Amino acid sequence: MLALWKGLQGAHRLAKAKSFLLDQRSNIYSKPPKEKIGPAQSVLVMSVFAVALLAPAGWILHHIPKYRQKDALRLSEDAATSSFKRYS
């Protein structure tokens, strides 16, 4: 009896999901575009996206040695001040 009840619940969920998908598909339009986008515009847009995504990562990777030097300098200063505080 319990297996039958679970089977009915599963069938109800499946029907509900199917109707939800059909409702979502009704918002898709299949008309041709109002204005055609040329290859130059496509290349321009893709290059702008690529630069926007890769420029911050490139900046960080380019400046890693500076970040490491600052971190090493800060660690050495912390070590020097902590040893000075210990002995005074």
Secondary structure, 3 states (H helix, E strand, C coil): CHHHHHHHHHHHHHHHHHHHHHHHHCCCCCCCCCCCCCHHHHHHHHHHHHHHHHHHHHHHHHCHHHHHHHHHHHHHHHHHHHHHHHHC
